């Protein structure tokens, strides 16, 4: 309301208020024209990737900083060591139902804290060239394997956050025939600061063990840009899905600087063993199993990684899911039973040969497991033997997922 005499008459304090001097500015802090570079570095390194991708357009100096190798590594170290799951995500896909190729992403923190929210907050791809095999994730990069047909395939490396990708040269299966076994794995070699994909090809019909199995290695960023042979691998991958199977449970599990698979020793007994491939030395060795008295009663043995440790799980007589954790890699005495879950207690249903799938272990010791095909999870507390359901709302018939962390690592520029 404009100031008038009538206003003053009706409100005697109006003139007095209008004549008050402005507040003193003597205590106001000086205007900061520029933050120190090291402070800007620290602040930006704590932000999520989505924010950083917006900030690269703020100015040239921020663009250069955020895309610099030293910043990418700093941000990666923060993301991977974050215990709040702020930077951890779940990549999911609907294998059946709406058709292959639908790739979704969701925050693990949202899944655990707000399971009734829409299951995925972003659609990565509406259509892919073919149904890929997810080999795994490492430092924010996801490695997929695409098959032109049964014998020809190539690896695709993708950062889901930046959408940058790189494709390896195609490689052909060294032997023909559907009887051949093939296993793959993806990981980071700390010694050479490089990302490697390992392919194990086996023809069980070949009698000579030296000729039975062939191992090929592709190094991301290698100037030769080619697959090369690894020395002798005197083991046979455990029988299971064919090489074109879309299930990633059979892929190599990354622990430290090693990729690990379930294999069979080529002797008369055909003993089941864990074979560990050192990505730096590119050699292999056996890792001993935990001591279990009733091996003949276990089904569906599989390897996992929880809390950075190698894990070995199996179905016990169709009633329990048992999981052992190797606290110290390579030390047989460090195997500890982590989970022994009754299917009846958690409402697990045996459908299409599906078994519980562990995804991640929280700092609290709780383990996130998928227990039903359509995307039903439980958060299981081994200490108290308690759990809670995390069932997100979706029309997925068969959900498969893998976890990854947010990062700025580019497959096109690896190593960063």
N, C-alpha and C positions, 0 to 999 in steps of 0.2 A: 504494500500500500504506500503511495507517495506521501511524503511528509507535508502536512498542512497545519494551519492554525487550529482547525477543529480537532485534528488528531492530537495536538498538544493539549488542548483543553480537556479532552476525554481521557487522555493518558499523560499525566504530568511527568512521567519518567521518560517519555519518548525523546524530548530534546536533550535530556541529560545523557541518555544512552547514545544518541547520535553524535554527541560531542566528545565521547571518550576517545582518547588517543589509541592508536594501534598498539598491540603488545610489543614489548621490547624484543629485539632480535639479537641481543648480545650473547645469549646462551645457545643460539642455534649452531649446529655443527657446520663446519665449512663444506662447501659443495665439492663432492668428489668427482673430478673430471675423468679419472682413469684408475681402475683397479690394478694392482701389481699383477704381472703376468703369471707368477707362480700361484697367486690366489685364484685367478680366473681358471687356471689349469685344474686346481683342486676342486673347485665348485663344479665345473663342467664334468669332471670325471665321475661324479656321484649321480649324474642324471641318467634317466632311461634313454635308450637309443632313439625312440620316437622324438623326444625333445631335441636331442643332438642333431638329428637329421633336419629339423627345422632351423636350428641355430647356425648351420653351416652357410646359410644365406644371409646372415646378419652382416658380416663384413669379411673381407679377404683374410684378415688375420685369424679369425675364428675358424674359417674354412680350412686354412692351412694347419691350424692347431688340431682340430677334431679329426682330420684325416691323416695326421702324422703317425708313423709307426709307434713312437714312444707313447702317444696318447692312447692309441688303440690297445696297446698292451696294458697300460695303466687301468683303463676302463674294464678290460677283460679280467684283470686280477681282482678288481672290486666286485664285479658281477659274479665270478665263480666262487668267491669266498663269502658272499652275502648269505647270512643265515636266516634272513626274513623271507626268502623266496621271492623277493620283489622282482628279481631279474630272471627267475626261472619260469619257463613256459612249457605247455603241453601241445605238441603237434599231433592232431588227430585226423583220421580219415574214415569215411564210411565205406567199408569194403563192399557191402551189399546195400540194397535199398535204392538210394538215389543214383547209384552207379559209381564206377571208379573215377578217380581223378579229383574228388573234392577234398581239398586240404584245408584244415582249419587250425587256428591257433588260439590258445587261451592261457591266461595267467594261472599258474599253479596256486598262487595265493588266493585268487578268486574262487577257484575250484574247491579249496579246502574250507575257506571262511564263508563263502556264499554259494553253496552247491545248487540252490534253486534258481540262481541267475541263469540267463541264456548260456548254454554250454560253451559257445565259442564267440569271441568278440571280433574276429576278423576272418575273412575268407581269403586264403592265400592264392589258390588257383581254382578256377571253375572247371578247367579241363586240362588234363595232362596228355602228352603224346601216347602213353600207354600206362599200364598199371606197374608202378615201380616197386622195387624191393628196398625198403629203408635199411641201410646198413648200420646206421647209428649217427650220433651227433658228437661233436667235439669242439669246444671253444666257440660255440655259436654257429658252427658250420654243420649242415646236415648232408650226408652222402646218400644219394639214391642210385640204384642200379636199374637201368632201362634195358629191356630185351627187345631187339628187332625180331628175333625168333629164338628158338631154343639154343642155337649155337653162337649167336652174335649179340654182344651187349657192350654197354659203355657206362661209365660212372658220371654222375652229375653232382657237382658240389654247389650247395645253395646256402646263402645267408638269408633266412626268412624275414629278418628285420629290414635289411637294406635291399632285398630282392636281387642282389648280385649273384651271378652263377657262372660256373665254368664246367665244360664237358671234357672228359678224357677221350683219347682216341678209342675207337672200337677195338674190341678184342674178340677172337673166335675161340670157341671151346676146342681144346686140342684133340679131343676124341669125339666121335659121334655116338649116338645111341642114348635112349632115355634111361639106361641103367646107370649112367655116370652120376657121380656125386659131386656137388660143387658147393663150397662155402666161401663167404666173403667177410671182410671186416674193415673198419675204418678207424684211424687213430692218429694221434700227434706224436711225433718222434722228438723228444726233448734234446737229444744229442745233436741232431742236424737241424733243429728248428724247422721241421717240415711236416706236412700232412701226407699220410700214406694209406693207400687202399691195397689190401691183400686178397688175392683170389686163390683158393685151393681147389684144384681139379683132380678128381680121382676116378680111375676106371677099375672097378673091383674085379673085372675079368682078367686083368693082367696079373700074371703069377709073380714076376720079379718085383719085390717091394721097391727097389730103386727106380723102377720105371712106372710103378703103379700110380704115384701121386706127383703132380706138378704144381709148384707154387709160383704165382706171378705177382709182381709188386709194381704199383704206379705211385710215383712221388709227385705231388702237386707242386708246380713251379719248377720242376726239373727242366733244364734247357732242352734235353733230348725229347721231352714230351712223348714218352713211350713206356710200354710195359716191359719189364725185364724179369728174368727167371731168378728165383732164390735157390740157394743150395738145398741139399737133400732134406726131405721131409718124410721120414720113415713111419708114417702113421696113416690111418684111413679115417676120414670123417665119419662120425656116427650116422647111421642111416636115419633118414627122416624125409622131410619135404624135398622135392626136386629143386634144382638150381633156380627155376623160375617161380618158385613159391613166393607168395607175397608176405609171408610171415617172417618178421625180423628176429624172432626168438632164437633162431639158429645161427645168427651172425656172431662174429667174434666179439668178445667183451673186453673193453679197454680198461686195464688196470695199470697205473703207472706208465711205463714205457713198453707195455706188452699187450698183445691181443691174444685172447684165450678161447679155445674151442673144446667141445667134447669130441673125443676121437676114440678109435679102437686100436689097441696094440696088435700088430700083425703077427700074432703067435697062435698056437693051437687053441688057447683058451679064449682069445679075442677079448681080452680084458678091457673094460672101459677106463679111459684115462683123460686127464685134462692136459692138453698140449698148449704150451705158451710160446708165442713167437715174439722175440725181442725185436722191436722195430728199429733200434739203433744198430745192433749187430747183425740183424736179419738171420738169426739162428733160432732153433726151437729146442725145447726141453719139456720133460714131464713135470706136472705138479701133482702131488699126492692128494688123494681124496681123504675126507674125514673117515674115521673108523666107524663103520656101520655093520652091525652083526647080521642084519637081515636084508642084504642087497637083493636077494631073490624075490623079496616082497615089494620092491619099489618100482614105480612106473614113471615114465615121462621125466627123466632126469634132465635138468637144464642149468645153464649158467646165467648169472645176473651180476650186477654191480650195485651195491648199496653202501653209502657212506665212504665211497672210494675203495671199498674192499670187494674182493671176489667172493661170490656167493654160489652155492650149489643147492638146488631145490629138487624135490621129487614128490610124487604122489605115493602115500603109504597105504596100501591095501584098500584104496578107494574111499578112505574115510578121513584122512588128514593130509594137509599140506605142510611139508617139513622143509625148512630152509636153514642151511649152515652158512656161517660167515667166517672167512679167513682173515683174522685180525691183522696178521703180518704176512704179507705175500711171500709165498715160497716156503713158509714154515708150517709143516704138517701139524705140529702140536698146537698151532694157534686156531685151528678150526673150532668154532663154537656154535652150538645150536641156537639160532636166533628166534625162529618161529616154529611152532607146532600147533597148527590151527585146525580145529575140528570143522569139517564142512557143514555139519548140522548146525553148529553154533552160529555161523555167519550167514546161513541161508544159501550156500553155494550150490549150484546145479551143474551136473555134468552134461553139457550140451556140445555135440559135434566135437568131442574130444578136447574141449577147452578146459584149461586149468588156470588157477590164479596167477596173475602177473604182477610182480612188484615193480614199482616205478621209482620211488625215491624214499630215502630215510631222512626224517627231520632231526634237528639237533636234540629234540626231546626223546629221541629213540623210537618214535612212532614211525610206522611204515605205511605208505600209500600203496594199496593193491587194487587192481581191477578184478572183480569176481564174477562179472556177468558180461555177456557179449555186447549188450546194448549200451554199455558205458556206466555200469554200476561199480562204484569204488567203495572201499572201506579204509578208514584210518585206524590201523591196529596198534595197540599199545602192548608190546611184549611183556613189559614189567607187570602190568596189572591184568593182562589177558583180557582186555576190554577193547571195544571198537565202536565206531559210529559210521553210519551209512553216509555216503556222498553221492547221491543219485541225481545227476543233472537231467533236465528236461530236454528230450530230443526224440526224434523218430528214427534214430539209427538202429539198424538191425544187427550189424556187426561192426563194432568200433575197434580200431587199432591205433595205438598212439606211441609216441616216443617223447622224451623230455629233452629240452635244450635250454641254453641260457642266452640272454640278449647280449649281443656283441657287435662290434664294428669290423670284425675280421672279414677281409674280402678274399674270396676264393681266387679272384683274378690277380691279386697281388701277393698271394701267399709265397713264402712266409712273411708275416707282417713285421 
